[in-house]
Amino acid sequence: MWNCKTIKIEGTNHFVRESPLEKEADTVVFIHGLGWTGEIWSSAAKYMEGFQLIAPDLPGHGESDPTDAYDYHSLAQQLNALLKEMEVERPIMVGSSWGAGLVVKYASLYPDYVDRVVLLDDGYYPIAETPGLNWEMIENGEFPAEALKDLDSFYEFMKSDNPQFWNQEIEKAVRDQVFLKEDGKVKFKAKDETQLACMKAAWEFDPLAEENRLTVPSVLLIAHSLNEDEEMRRFKRVKANAFYTLNNGYAIEMEETDHLIMLDKPMDLVKMIIDASSVKL
């Protein structure tokens, strides 16, 4: 369903997926999370007829070149240059996980270039305030070596949290994160140092700060998995209320879905994006 191309901006190649052009259609720009690629949006995109869809691989991810700076401000500037080159005007910006923070930063810097934003289970609270999480856990964390010994092991690990959702489209998105080395072991396309730099940017980002205030309409989708504890549920609700005390929008709580809503409940996500596109806030 995608037309794929590479666009060079100031010497950096950006790999972009886009749907066939729909005349006079609203545009949706999908921003993936850490380590993923634009392929993660395919499950939802197939249900979005009538929209112009754009799903880039962010710098250092997938088939896009790395960059010198992964702070949200620098990435937002690069994204703006890319969308200008593509002549994209006032899209709905949809961001997942780490990418939701980038969407908040982008919309705060370029409100005249954004119609509205949809944030998937992130981007509305400082990650540094997450219960039970500290920077040392992130900095010293490693992906299980056993899960990287071959592709089958990688698939088994990735589907272990929610095997009931696993399907061929999810497998394709998971596969697009990695490549196989000559010895058959799995390696992420986004290098370790890239992922750590991205996480550092997220750790230092405060979406509730004055400089990140949104003037465009915003919709927050909060995911509650079956194994989420009550402390985390309360934390998300408190932070969502704080976010919408400052910004123009509303929140929707979704049950029985993991953090990656576009993979677990793509049709539900599409309905919410379409509803959000028609709401006047």
N, C-alpha and C positions, 0 to 999 in steps of 0.2 A: 504493500500500500504506500510505501515511502518512495519518494524521489530523493536520492542522496547526492550530495555534492560537497566539495571542499572549497572554502572561501578563505583567501589570504588577506589578513588584516595586519598591516605594519610588520610583515615578514612572518607572521604566525598563522599556520594553517588551522582552520576551524572546520571540523566535519559536522555537517548539518543534514538532518532528515526533514523533509517537508512533504505535506500531502499535495496531491494535484490541486492546482489553483481553483478556488471557487470564486467566481465573479461576485464582487460586492459582499463577500462573506466576512463575518467577524473572524479575527485572528486569535489563536491561542498559542502562546509560547510555553512549552513545557521545560522545566528546569529540574534535572535529576539530582539525586543525592550522592553522597560520597562513595567513590569507587564504581558507581554505576555508569551507564551510558544512556543516550537518548532512546535506545531500544526498550528500556523499561516501560515506556509509555505506549507501546504498540497494542497491548491488551485493551486499553481504554480507547485509543485513537480510532480503532476500527468501528466504534459505535458513534463517532462524531461526524457524521455526514453533514455537509452544509457549513462546515468551518474550515478555515485555512489553518493548518497545524504545522508548527515548527518545533523540532526537538533536537537541539544541538548537543554534541558531546562537549562538555566544558573543558577548558584548558587542562592538559595533563591527564585527561580521561579518554578512554576509547581510542578513536582514531585522530583526535585533536592533539596538536603539539603542546608541550609543556610551556609554562610561562615563568617569568621571574618572580611574580608576586601573587600570592593566593589569598590575601586579605579581601574581604568582601567589597571594599571600595574599589580596589584595582580590578577585581573581576567584574564588577558592575560597569566600570568604564569600558572594559573590553567587550562585554555583552552589548552595550549601547552602540559601540562602533560596528559590531556585527549586524545588529538589527537595522542600523541606518544603511549599511551597505546593501541589505536585503530589501530596503524600502518598506519596512514594517511600520505601520502606524497604529498607535494606541491599542496594543493587544491586551487580552486577558492574560496575566502572568500566573502560571500554576507552578508552585515549587514544592518539592518533597524533601523531608528530612533536612540534611545540611543545605540543600538547595533552596529550602523555604527561607532561610536566613538571607541568602543572596537576593531572593525576590523582594524581601522587605527592604534591603539596602537599595536595590535598584529603584524601587518605587518611591523611596524617600528622596533619592537624588534626582530622579527624572519623572516627577508626577505628571508633567504635561505629555509624556510619551506612553502613559499607561492608562488603560480603561479601568481596570480593577485587578485585585490579586486574590488568589485562592491558595491557602497554605495548608499543606498536608502534614498534620501532626508534628509541626515544628515551626521555628521562626517567631514564636510569640513569647518566649521566655529565655533568659540567659541560661545556656547549657551548664555554666559553672554552678548554677543553683540546683541542679538535678539531685534529688535525694540519693545518697549512697555513692556518688561519683566524685572523683577528684582527678586532677590533671595527671598525677603519677600513674593512675590506672590506665589512662589513655596513652601516655608516653611510653609506658613499659608493656603495654598490651601487644600480644602477637596472635595472628590468625593460627588456629591449630595446624601444626605441621602434618598431622595425619590426614586432615581434610584436603591437603594439597598434593598428596602423593600421586593421584591420578584423577581423571575427570569424573569417573563414577563416584569416587569418594567425595569430591567437591559437591556434586549434585546431592548426594545423601545428606551431607552436612547442611546444605542450604535449605533443604526441604524439611529438615527435622523438626523445626518449631511448629510448622503448620502443614503437615503432609496432605491434609484434606484439600488444600487450595492448589496443590501442584498440578500443572498441566504443561503442554508443549510450549505455550507462549511464555510462561514463566521460565521454563528451561532455556528458551532462546535468549531471554533477557539476562539470565544468570550466566549463560555461556559467553555473552558479549562482554562481560567484565574481564575476561581472562584470555590468556593464550597458553599454549602448551610448549614447554621447553623440549629440547631434543631428547631428554631422558623420560619424557612423558609426564613430568610433574607440572602442576598448575602454577601459573604466575599471574598476578593481577596486572592489567594494563596500566593502571594508575600506580606509580611507584610508591614504595613505602614513605619516602621523604615527601612526596606530593601529598599523600593522604594525611601525614602528620602535620604538614603546613596548613592544609585545609582545616583540620580539626583545631589547630591553634587559633586560626582566624575565627572559627565558630565559638571557641572557648572565651575569646576576648570580646565577642559581640554582644551588645545589650540592646535588644529590640525595643525595650521600654525607655531608652534614653531619648532625650529631646531631639537629638540630631537624626534619629531614625523614625520620627513621627510620620504617620501616613495621612495624606489628605485624600487619597483615592479610596473607593469602597473596598472592603476586605472581607473575606469569608475564611473562617478557620474550621478545618475538619479535624476533630480530635478522635484518635483511634484508641479503643479500649479492647485489648486482647483478653482471651479467657483466663490467662494466667497473670494478669496485671493485679498488683496488690492495691489495697485501699489507700495506702499512703500516696502512691503515685497517682491514683484517680483524683484524690483531693488536691494534690499539687497542681495537676493539669487544670482543674477547674478554677482554682484560685488565680493561676497565672493567666488563664484565658480571660477572666473577668478584669484583671489588671490591664491586659492588652486592649480590651474593648472599652475600657473607661477612657483610654487615651486616643483610640482610633475609631474610625468610622466603619462599622461592620457588625458581624454576628458570628456565633459559633454553632457548630453542629457536632454532637457527640455520636460516634458510630461504635456499635458494639460488635464483638466477635470478628474483629479484623486486626491484623498486625499493623505495624508501623508503615508498611508499604501498601497503602490503600489501593493504589492503582493496579497492583497485582492480585490482591485478595478479592476486591469488590469493584472491578472496573465499571460495570454497568451502573452501580450506585454512584460512583464518582462522576461519571459522565452526566447523569441526571442532575447532580448538584452543581456541576459547572454550568450546565445549560440554564438551570434555575437562577444561578448567581448572575448570569449574563443578562437576565431580564429584570432583575430587581433594581429599583431605583432607591438608593440610600442617600 
